[in-house]
Amino acid sequence: MGETKQSSHSAAKVAVVIVAAGRGERAGQSAEGPKQYRRIGGRAVLYRTIEAFSSHPSIGTIVVAIHPDDTDLFAAMGEFTRDFIVVPGGSTRQESTRLALSALAGEAPGVVLIHDGVRPFVDAALIYRVIAAIDAGHGALPALPVSDTLKRGAADGTIVETVPRAGLHTAQTPQGFPFGPIMAAHDAAAAAGRDDFTDDAAIAEWNGLPVRLVLGSPDNMKLTWAKDIAMANERLSQRSAFPDVRTGNGYDVHSFEPGDHVTLCGVAIPHTKKLNGHSDADVGLHALTDALLATCGAGDIGTHFPPSDPQWKGAASHIFVEHAAGIVRSAGGRIANADVTLICEAPRVGPHREAMTEALSKMLRIARERISIKATTNEKLGFIGREEGIAAIATASVVYPGDVPE
């Protein structure tokens, strides 16, 4: 795994508050309930939002604020890939956020992100950008420059003036802050009887905490109206005559060192040497992780699991594959096939192929017949031929929602 620059917050995990206690009246009535529980691509909006953060390696504790009447709706969304805290929200978004922040006070994280439950298309890159911009004296807000001409209207419906758009931005979430200052700002606003702030950055600014702008994402839209939900559902659900099938490749190599076994594709194989690496050095799973991430432009294994981070020392590499598969699924992808070729003179892979196939089937949650594991030698040539290490090549095919771009 190669070296990758990382945020200073990666060693101490970042907490997240997801606010989802609203009634969503502007989206109209639905048998599925408020808009955060309406289904897009077969899953509730809120489910997709939570999973987007659950699959991110920098995220620690997640707190979700829901309406007290929505307990059954929340439970009906299905099983999640990780645990989190659920708290009852208040009568306003501001109050719900303060209650959720209070649930974190015991652990007092260094940094917290606050996100709208109805922004399900937040991506890993945006989360990284926000985290990187936060420090002890600044919050961070993802935003997009205003591109439309702005008009100020009068009560009678006529235009009063054209508003210069230079320097104007539309705010998004997640908005990130040092935990202590944003908790203090919310408490101060509550004590002052102020409940009119439209977002958390406004509360931070009011209480003297500067907030930096970072680049948002056009895809990170807030689902407000019924048409927004319909468009999101179409985006995730549609299949055409030209499906969006993507193929990713991965390559990895590790040298030998003294030891008594190697781990390949999740299976420990007795051997006279072991592979050298920061994790368990499973060269097959490392290549497969990169192949999966490549199908949705999510970087490489070093982006998500930097070897400079001590928490991954000796880690089992199935963690990396399952994380990459989670990112693929959060983007709406379905893993169609995984192919791994191991290149080594020894040990023999054939006797362990069935166990490897079974291990990958569980990691990827796909059928065994969609997995291929092969092995070849290097005909005694090069470092592999001299039995100095093992290499692996992996290919993953993933079907994503929507059409192939023109």
Beta strands, then each sheet from edge to edge (+ up, - down):
strand 1: 14-20
strand 2: 39-40
strand 3: 43-44
strand 4: 59-66
strand 5: 85-88
strand 6: 111-116
strand 7: 139-145
strand 8: 150-153
strand 9: 159-163
strand 10: 169-171
strand 11: 175-178
strand 12: 211-215
strand 13: 243-258
strand 14: 261-264
strand 15: 267-270
strand 16: 273-275
strand 17: 334-343
strand 18: 371-376
strand 19: 389-403
sheet 1: 5+ 4+ 1+ 6+ 11-
sheet 2: 2+ 3-
sheet 3: 10+ 7- 12-
sheet 4: 8+ 9-
sheet 5: 16+ 13- 19+ 17- 18-
sheet 6: 14+ 15-
end
